[in-house]
Protein backbone atom coordinates (compact mmCIF):
# COMPACT_ATOMS: atom_id res chain seq x y z
CA UNK A 1 0.00 0.00 0.00
CA UNK A 2 2.86 2.37 0.78
CA UNK A 3 4.14 2.08 -2.82
CA UNK A 4 0.71 3.05 -4.17
CA UNK A 5 0.70 6.17 -2.01
CA UNK A 6 4.21 7.11 -3.16
CA UNK A 7 3.27 6.54 -6.81
CA UNK A 8 0.17 8.71 -6.49
CA UNK A 9 2.18 11.48 -4.83
CA UNK A 10 4.78 11.40 -7.60
CA UNK A 11 2.14 11.51 -10.34
CA UNK A 12 0.34 14.41 -8.64
CA UNK A 13 3.67 16.27 -8.42
CA UNK A 14 4.31 15.95 -12.17
CA UNK A 15 4.37 19.34 -13.88
CA UNK A 16 4.92 20.15 -17.55
CA UNK A 17 5.83 16.58 -18.58
CA UNK A 18 6.51 16.57 -22.33
CA UNK A 19 4.33 13.67 -23.48
CA UNK A 20 3.44 12.43 -26.95
CA UNK A 21 0.61 14.97 -27.30
CA UNK A 22 2.15 17.94 -25.53
CA UNK A 23 2.67 19.05 -21.96
CA UNK A 24 0.92 17.19 -19.17
CA UNK A 25 0.53 18.44 -15.60
CA UNK A 26 -1.50 17.04 -12.74
CA UNK A 27 -3.63 18.78 -10.14
CA UNK A 28 -3.06 18.14 -6.42
CA UNK A 29 -6.04 15.76 -6.62
CA UNK A 30 -4.08 13.60 -9.06
CA UNK A 31 -6.35 14.51 -11.98
CA UNK A 32 -4.71 15.68 -15.21
CA UNK A 33 -5.10 19.39 -16.06
CA UNK A 34 -6.43 18.40 -19.48
CA UNK A 35 -8.08 15.27 -20.83
CA UNK A 36 -5.65 12.38 -21.06
CA UNK A 37 -6.12 8.98 -22.69
CA UNK A 38 -4.59 5.89 -21.13
CA UNK A 39 -3.48 3.40 -23.78
CA UNK A 40 -2.57 -0.24 -23.41
CA UNK A 41 -1.20 -3.08 -25.48
CA UNK A 42 -3.83 -5.62 -26.49
CA UNK A 43 -2.90 -9.32 -26.35
CA UNK A 44 -2.30 -9.07 -30.12
CA UNK A 45 0.39 -6.42 -29.48
CA UNK A 46 -1.71 -3.56 -30.89
CA UNK A 47 -1.99 -0.27 -28.98
CA UNK A 48 -5.55 0.64 -28.05
CA UNK A 49 -7.27 3.42 -26.12
CA UNK A 50 -8.14 2.03 -22.71
CA UNK A 51 -9.69 4.86 -20.71
CA UNK A 52 -10.08 8.65 -20.94
CA UNK A 53 -9.47 10.85 -17.90
CA UNK A 54 -10.65 14.47 -17.77
CA UNK A 55 -10.32 17.05 -15.02
CA UNK A 56 -13.15 16.82 -12.54
CA UNK A 57 -14.54 13.75 -14.23
Phi, psi and omega in degrees: 000323181300321179295324178295321179294315179298318179298314179299317179297319180293319178296315180297332181277352182292128179228134174055039176290128180276094180268186183295334183244020179118192182285139177234131173229157181240145176284166179298340177283347183097352178283147175290152179289336176226165180303138181226141179250126176274128178247159179215161174273127174287167178302332180283352181094000180274140175283138180217146175296133183253311183202146179250130178246131177232150179306134178072006184234000000 
